[in-house]
Amino acid sequence: MSAITVDNISKKFRLPHHKKTTLFQHALGLMKRQMTYEEFWALRDISFEVEKGETLGIIGRNGSGKSTLLKILAKVLYPDSGTVQISGKIASFLELGVGFQPELTAAENIYIYASVLGISRRETGMVYDQILDFAELKRFEDMKLKNFSSGMYTRLAFSTAVNCNPDIMLVDEALAVGDTAFQKKCMAKIDEFKAQGKTIILVSHAMDTVRKICDRTVLLHNGVIVSLGDTDSVILDYASLSGSAGLKPEHIPLAVDWDGDGRQELCLFKHGLWFIDMDHDGEFDPRSDKKLGPFGVQPGDIPLAIDWDGDGRQDLAIYRQGKWYIDINRNGTFEPGEDLELGPFGGQPGDIPLAIDWDGDGRQEMAIYRPGGKWLIDLNRNGIFDPGEDLELGPFGVHPGDVPMAIGWDGDGRQDLAIFRKDTLYIDTNRDGLYREGTDLAPLGPSPLAEAGTPLAIDWQGNRRQDYCIFLDGNWYMDSERNGLFLEGGYIRFGPFFR
C-alpha cells in the first residue's frame, strides 16, 4: 500500500526583473506596468510512489528541485499542476527549528514546535521528558532559546520532531545536526524508525548516508526525474551526471585567459572538447573562436584552467583521481613526456580540485577542497601535499553540497577561498580559511537564479578583479553590481553559447 503518491506535479516560480523593497515601489511598478518577471520551472511532470515502510532517497545537485519537492510533500508549497496523496501523519524536517521563539524557554518551544508539526498539546506532554532526554537538554528546559548555542538549538528541534511519533518523515539534510555523538544518535533513531516500518523520504548530498538507509532513490536534474530505482544504480547515474565536482561533465563552464591579455574568456568543456569564446561576445563561432581537444575524455575527468608558469596565459588541465595533467604545450591534447603530469594530490572520494593564486605571484597553485571544509594548497608546486611545507586551511564549507571556488575579489592579485551554498556565495576575504559574518565580505545573494545555475569566477573586464558569474541553460550572467542578487539591471547576460 502506498504511503505517498505523486502524480505528474509541476511547480514554477516567477523571478522578478526589478528589485522592489517597499510598498510604494510595488504600487508604482504596477501603475507603470514595470512589474516584469520570467518563469522558472523548479519541477516538471514529477511522478512516483513510496510504499509504506519504504525509505526513499532524493539526490541531485543544487537547484535540481529536491527541496521544492519536499516542501510540496509537506504542504509548505503547492504544485501548479498534478496531485499528491499522503496516507499518515507527517513530520517535516525541512528547516529545523521553524516556529521556535528565541524569547521563550525550551519547554515552551517544545509545545510550539510540536504544534507546527501537527501534534496536540496532550500528545506532546506524553513525550516531553523523552524529548529533553534525547536532546540532552533537561538542565536547560527553563532557559530562553536566545541563550542556546546553535548545536543545542538544532538538537532540541530534531528531538522534538522525532519523538512525536510520525508515520512519515520528510528529511532535508537534517541528519547532519549537532556533534558527532549526537549524529550517531540521530542515525540510530532513523534505524529504529525503519525497523518500526515507518516511511522516510531523505534529501541529501551525503551519498554514504543515502546508500546506507535508502531502499530506492530518485535522481533529479533541472526539475525532472532522470533516474529512479535501486540506490546503488542511481548513485552511479548521479556520479556520471555530476563528475566529482557536482557539475554536468558534458557542459562544464570555465573562465580561461587563453591569450594572456588579462581578460578571461568564457569556455565550455564538453566531452573532452574545449570551446573558448575568443571574441568575448558570449557565443561560440567556429570561424572566430577556438576549439581544442580531445583532452579529458575519461568518465569523471574534471577540467580546469591554470596559469602554471606565470606568463599570464592559463593552460588547460585535467584532474583525474588525484593526478593532474597540464597541457603546457597549449595544443589541446596531452602528450606524455612533453606536457606536465603531477600528483598524486587528492584522489579521496569527494575531493574537488581548484587552481588558485594564493600568494599573488602570478602562478596558480594546485589546491584540493575536501568535504568537511578542509582546503589543501600545494605551495611547493610539486604536485604532492606536504603537511610540513604546504598550506592547510579550514574548516570552511562544512555543509553537504557546498561548492568550493577561488576568486580574486579585490584585485590585489591574490585569490581568496569561497563557498557557494545553495543560492549564496561566501568569500573568505580575511584569508584565514574560515568565514565570519561581519568580518569577511557580506554574503553575496541569495538569488533564485544562482540556485538554479552553476557558479564561477571570471575577470571579464581585465581589471584583476574577478566577478561572480552564473552559468544557466547556455547563458552566462555576470554580477555587475557585485551583490549576488542577479536582479534585472544588476547583471550582464551573454549567450546562448551554442546557437
ZAMARGU-4260 file (C-alpha; in steps of 0.2 Angstrom, whole numbers, plus 5000, padded with zeros to 4 digits):
<rodrens>
0) 5000/5000/5000 | 5007/5017/4995 | 5011/5030/5009 | 5014/5044/4996 | 5008/5045/4978
5) 5015/5059/4967 | 5006/5061/4951 | 5013/5072/4937 | 5016/5088/4948 | 5025/5103/4941
10) 5030/5119/4950 | 5035/5136/4943 | 5042/5152/4951 | 5042/5170/4945 | 5059/5178/4945
15) 5057/5197/4947 | 5067/5208/4935 | 5067/5223/4946 | 5071/5225/4965 | 5057/5232/4974
20) 5058/5233/4993 | 5044/5245/4998 | 5025/5245/4996 | 5027/5262/4986 | 5039/5254/4974
25) 5027/5239/4971 | 5012/5251/4969 | 5022/5262/4957 | 5028/5247/4947 | 5010/5241/4945
30) 5004/5258/4939 | 5018/5260/4927 | 5017/5242/4922 | 5035/5239/4926 | 5032/5223/4936
35) 5041/5211/4924 | 5045/5193/4928 | 5052/5177/4920 | 5046/5160/4923 | 5057/5147/4931
40) 5051/5129/4932 | 5058/5121/4948 | 5049/5104/4944 | 5041/5097/4929 | 5030/5082/4927
45) 5036/5073/4943 | 5028/5056/4947 | 5032/5042/4959 | 5025/5031/4973 | 5033/5027/4990
50) 5026/5011/4999 | 5023/5011/5017 | 5039/5006/5027 | 5050/5011/5012 | 5064/5024/5013
55) 5066/5034/4998 | 5082/5045/4994 | 5081/5061/4983 | 5098/5066/4976 | 5104/5079/4963
60) 5115/5094/4963 | 5110/5111/4969 | 5095/5119/4960 | 5088/5102/4954 | 5072/5104/4963
65) 5075/5092/4978 | 5069/5104/4992 | 5055/5111/4982 | 5048/5093/4980 | 5050/5090/4999
70) 5041/5106/5003 | 5026/5101/4992 | 5025/5084/5000 | 5025/5094/5017 | 5011/5106/5010
75) 5023/5121/5013 | 5021/5124/4994 | 5008/5118/4982 | 5010/5112/4964 | 5004/5122/4950
80) 4998/5106/4942 | 4997/5087/4947 | 4992/5079/4963 | 4999/5072/4979 | 4991/5059/4990
85) 4998/5056/5008 | 4992/5042/5020 | 4998/5045/5038 | 5005/5058/5050 | 5020/5068/5043
90) 5035/5076/5052 | 5044/5088/5041 | 5062/5091/5045 | 5064/5105/5031 | 5072/5118/5042
95) 5075/5113/5059 | 5068/5125/5072 | 5054/5133/5061 | 5042/5140/5074 | 5054/5142/5088
100) 5054/5158/5098 | 5070/5165/5105 | 5062/5174/5119 | 5053/5159/5126 | 5060/5144/5135
105) 5065/5127/5129 | 5050/5120/5137 | 5038/5132/5129 | 5046/5130/5112 | 5044/5111/5113
110) 5025/5113/5113 | 5025/5127/5100 | 5036/5117/5088 | 5026/5101/5091 | 5010/5111/5086
115) 5019/5116/5070 | 5021/5098/5066 | 5003/5095/5069 | 5005/5087/5087 | 4992/5091/5100
120) 4997/5098/5117 | 4991/5082/5126 | 5002/5071/5114 | 5017/5082/5117 | 5015/5081/5136
125) 5016/5062/5135 | 5033/5063/5126 | 5040/5079/5134 | 5053/5070/5145 | 5059/5059/5131
130) 5062/5075/5120 | 5073/5083/5133 | 5082/5067/5137 | 5086/5063/5119 | 5092/5081/5116
135) 5102/5080/5132 | 5095/5097/5137 | 5085/5093/5153 | 5096/5105/5163 | 5091/5119/5151
140) 5072/5117/5149 | 5069/5134/5158 | 5082/5144/5148 | 5077/5155/5134 | 5082/5149/5117
145) 5091/5165/5113 | 5104/5159/5125 | 5106/5142/5117 | 5121/5138/5106 | 5117/5133/5088
150) 5120/5115/5092 | 5108/5115/5107 | 5095/5123/5096 | 5096/5110/5082 | 5096/5096/5095
155) 5080/5102/5103 | 5072/5104/5086 | 5077/5087/5080 | 5072/5078/5096 | 5055/5086/5096
160) 5052/5081/5079 | 5057/5063/5080 | 5049/5060/5097 | 5032/5065/5091 | 5029/5048/5083
165) 5026/5052/5064 | 5020/5039/5051 | 5030/5048/5038 | 5046/5058/5040 | 5052/5071/5027
170) 5071/5074/5030 | 5081/5088/5021 | 5099/5086/5027 | 5093/5086/5045 | 5104/5071/5049
175) 5119/5082/5050 | 5114/5091/5066 | 5124/5093/5081 | 5141/5085/5085 | 5147/5068/5080
180) 5140/5059/5095 | 5123/5066/5093 | 5123/5062/5074 | 5126/5044/5079 | 5110/5045/5090
185) 5101/5053/5075 | 5106/5038/5064 | 5101/5026/5077 | 5084/5034/5078 | 5082/5033/5060
190) 5086/5014/5060 | 5073/5012/5074 | 5060/5020/5063 | 5065/5009/5049 | 5063/4994/5060
195) 5046/5000/5065 | 5040/5001/5047 | 5039/5020/5046 | 5040/5029/5029 | 5055/5040/5026
200) 5060/5052/5012 | 5078/5059/5013 | 5085/5073/5003 | 5104/5073/5005 | 5121/5076/4997
205) 5129/5063/5008 | 5130/5048/4997 | 5136/5037/5010 | 5121/5041/5021 | 5109/5038/5006
210) 5117/5022/5002 | 5116/5016/5020 | 5097/5019/5023 | 5088/5021/5007 | 5079/5007/4998
215) 5076/5016/4982 | 5082/5033/4976 | 5076/5047/4964 | 5089/5057/4954 | 5083/5075/4950
220) 5091/5086/4937 | 5084/5103/4931 | 5067/5099/4939 | 5064/5082/4931 | 5067/5064/4936
225) 5082/5057/4926 | 5084/5041/4936 | 5073/5031/4949 | 5077/5014/4956 | 5090/5004/4966
230) 5100/5016/4976 | 5117/5010/4971 | 5112/5011/4952 | 5105/5029/4954 | 5121/5035/4964
235) 5131/5028/4949 | 5120/5038/4937 | 5122/5054/4948 | 5141/5051/4948 | 5141/5050/4929
240) 5130/5065/4928 | 5139/5076/4940 | 5158/5072/4940 | 5167/5074/4956 | 5163/5092/4957
245) 5144/5091/4956 | 5144/5098/4938 | 5137/5091/4922 | 5153/5084/4913 | 5147/5087/4895
250) 5143/5105/4899 | 5156/5112/4912 | 5158/5131/4911 | 5175/5138/4914 | 5184/5155/4914
255) 5201/5155/4905 | 5213/5168/4900 | 5220/5160/4884 | 5228/5174/4876 | 5236/5182/4892
260) 5228/5199/4889 | 5221/5199/4907 | 5203/5196/4902 | 5196/5179/4905 | 5186/5171/4891
265) 5171/5161/4893 | 5174/5142/4890 | 5163/5126/4889 | 5171/5109/4892 | 5160/5096/4883
270) 5165/5078/4881 | 5184/5081/4881 | 5182/5096/4869 | 5186/5114/4874 | 5176/5128/4866
275) 5184/5146/4870 | 5175/5162/4866 | 5190/5172/4860 | 5180/5187/4854 | 5171/5190/4870
280) 5153/5190/4864 | 5146/5176/4874 | 5143/5165/4859 | 5154/5151/4851 | 5158/5155/4832
285) 5169/5141/4824 | 5176/5154/4812 | 5182/5166/4825 | 5183/5156/4841 | 5194/5142/4847
290) 5190/5123/4848 | 5203/5112/4857 | 5204/5094/4861 | 5201/5080/4864 | 5208/5082/4881
295) 5199/5074/4896 | 5188/5060/4889 | 5188/5048/4903 | 5172/5047/4914 | 5174/5058/4930
300) 5188/5069/4922 | 5187/5087/4929 | 5193/5102/4918 | 5202/5117/4925 | 5212/5132/4918
305) 5228/5135/4927 | 5242/5148/4924 | 5256/5136/4929 | 5271/5146/4923 | 5265/5164/4927
310) 5266/5171/4910 | 5248/5177/4911 | 5241/5164/4900 | 5231/5150/4908 | 5234/5132/4902
315) 5221/5118/4900 | 5222/5105/4914 | 5213/5089/4919 | 5211/5082/4936 | 5209/5063/4936
320) 5208/5053/4953 | 5222/5063/4961 | 5233/5065/4945 | 5235/5082/4937 | 5238/5083/4918
325) 5243/5101/4912 | 5244/5105/4893 | 5259/5116/4894 | 5261/5114/4875 | 5244/5123/4873
330) 5238/5112/4859 | 5223/5105/4867 | 5229/5087/4869 | 5240/5079/4882 | 5257/5071/4876
335) 5266/5061/4889 | 5284/5067/4891 | 5281/5084/4884 | 5266/5090/4894 | 5266/5090/4913
340) 5259/5076/4924 | 5259/5079/4943 | 5252/5070/4958 | 5246/5061/4967 | 5237/5075/4976
345) 5219/5072/4980 | 5210/5056/4975 | 5200/5054/4990 | 5181/5052/4987 | 5173/5069/4985
350) 5189/5079/4983 | 5187/5094/4972 | 5202/5102/4963 | 5205/5120/4961 | 5218/5132/4953
355) 5222/5146/4965 | 5235/5160/4965 | 5236/5161/4984 | 5252/5171/4986 | 5249/5183/4972
360) 5265/5179/4962 | 5255/5176/4946 | 5257/5157/4946 | 5242/5147/4951 | 5244/5133/4964
365) 5235/5117/4964 | 5223/5115/4978 | 5210/5102/4984 | 5194/5105/4994 | 5189/5090/5004
370) 5171/5088/5010 | 5170/5094/5028 | 5178/5110/5024 | 5197/5107/5023 | 5207/5116/5010
375) 5224/5109/5004 | 5236/5121/4994 | 5252/5114/4986 | 5263/5130/4989 | 5278/5120/4984
380) 5271/5117/4967 | 5277/5099/4966 | 5260/5090/4964 | 5261/5082/4982 | 5254/5089/4998
385) 5267/5090/5012 | 5259/5094/5029 | 5275/5102/5035 | 5278/5114/5020 | 5261/5116/5011
390) 5246/5125/5017 | 5231/5118/5026 | 5216/5129/5029 | 5198/5127/5036 | 5185/5122/5041
395) 5176/5132/5028 | 5162/5124/5018 | 5156/5111/5030 | 5138/5108/5023 | 5134/5094/5011
400) 5133/5101/4994 | 5145/5116/4997 | 5154/5120/4981 | 5172/5127/4983 | 5179/5142/4972
405) 5194/5153/4971 | 5190/5171/4967 | 5201/5186/4965 | 5188/5198/4973 | 5198/5214/4977
410) 5210/5214/4963 | 5226/5213/4973 | 5232/5198/4963 | 5228/5185/4976 | 5213/5174/4975
415) 5203/5170/4990 | 5194/5155/4996 | 5175/5155/4993 | 5160/5143/4995 | 5144/5143/4985
420) 5130/5136/4996 | 5113/5134/4988 | 5110/5152/4982 | 5123/5162/4991 | 5142/5165/4989
425) 5153/5167/5004 | 5171/5174/5002 | 5185/5172/5015 | 5192/5190/5012 | 5202/5188/5028
430) 5211/5174/5021 | 5212/5163/5037 | 5202/5148/5030 | 5186/5152/5040 | 5171/5163/5036
435) 5164/5175/5049 | 5150/5186/5045 | 5154/5204/5050 | 5172/5201/5047 | 5173/5194/5030
440) 5164/5201/5015 | 5145/5201/5017 | 5137/5186/5009 | 5133/5188/4990 | 5114/5183/4987
445) 5103/5175/4989 | 5097/5173/4972 | 5085/5160/4964 | 5094/5162/4948 | 5110/5157/4957
450) 5102/5142/4965 | 5097/5135/4948 | 5114/5138/4939 | 5132/5134/4941 | 5144/5147/4949
455) 5161/5153/4943 | 5173/5167/4945 | 5178/5177/4930 | 5189/5193/4926 | 5179/5198/4912
460) 5185/5216/4911 | 5203/5213/4914 | 5204/5224/4929 | 5212/5210/4940 | 5195/5209/4950
465) 5185/5193/4947 | 5167/5194/4946 | 5154/5182/4952 | 5145/5173/4937 | 5131/5161/4935
470) 5130/5149/4920 | 5112/5143/4917 | 5104/5135/4902 | 5118/5140/4890 | 5118/5158/4896
475) 5131/5167/4907 | 5125/5180/4920 | 5139/5192/4926 | 5135/5200/4943 | 5139/5218/4938
480) 5133/5225/4954 | 5144/5213/4964 | 5130/5209/4977 | 5125/5192/4971 | 5106/5196/4969
485) 5106/5195/4950 | 5091/5206/4948 | 5086/5215/4931 | 5099/5229/4928 | 5111/5221/4940
490) 5119/5208/4929 | 5125/5207/4911 | 5119/5192/4901 | 5129/5183/4887 | 5123/5169/4877
495) 5117/5157/4872 | 5134/5150/4870 | 5129/5137/4856 | 5115/5143/4844
</rodrens>
